[in-house]
Amino acid sequence: MQKAGIDVSAHQGVIDWSKLKGKIDFAILKAGGSDCGRYRDYYFEENYASAKANGIKVGCYYFMGRGCTSSAAGAADAQHFLSLISGKVFDYPCYADVEAQIPSMKAGTTDATLTFCSIVQSAGFATGVYASDISGFKDRLDLTRLNGLDKWVARYGSTPKYVKEYQLWQTSSSGSVPGISGRCDMDLSYKDYSNFGKESYILNGVDYSVVFDPEYYYNKYSDLAEAFGNNHSMLWLHFCTFGMIEGRQASEGFNVTAYHNRYEDLRNVYGDNLSMYYWHYCYFGKNEGRTAV
């Protein structure tokens, strides 16, 4: 299902998000970058809070600087990015923005991007890569190494030609929308990040419906039934805030204790951080054929 959105940064200045309510489906917000030292975008916090308050789905991006051309540099940028987005909940991915590095550093830029995305994913956020169709994905990145990562492609005047499979398309840099003085980037999304079924159980861009069934959760735990009744929204909030940390089972098909005990490779990475086992199963484990009961 195609959805329409925008991406914004400090360049747009103060945005009246109330005027955008009902006009766009999503917004991708600049969180910060490393193109001028490491920094937080001046309006990121305000844009995040105001977009959320007006019911607009959000993702974010991080502008990688010219020197981000190695795994070490990608790791450093990822840690800075995580410090900017810690505690926030996104409906769309958190993207690495690749456009500043020089083309001759293509291999190193790809290394940096992969490391960046891996670290951000490991922290529980869905990730992707933003770049221009030709000057980015062709000239500055090795597209063959980016399999499995969502792609947000900029190309104006026509659909992307070099990148064949993509989830977001930045169609213009000169859009006009209510609430913004001046121009902004316009985007189309071809992937439904916000509704994987009748009810959406998305946390930081990851679909948790394979490990969370509100009816199962309600019937299994009498303390939750007493506290919340069969209120799916409150049960989901409890699961996100406390349930995963406590190791509660919220679906017939996933038992975190069994998953933890069965896979030594996961224990070596996540130790006793139970929340990460839920995330791993949703993002990787189920598709890898791992079992959790």
Helices and strands as residue ranges (DSSP letters): E 3-8, G 10-12, G 17-19, E 26-33, E 39-40, H 44-53, E 57-63, H 71-85, E 94-97, G 103-105, H 106-122, E 127-132, G 143-145, E 150-154, E 168-175, E 184-189, E 202-203, E 206-207, H 214-220, H 222-228, H 232-238, I 239-243, H 244-246, H 256-262, H 264-270, H 274-280, I 281-285, H 286-288
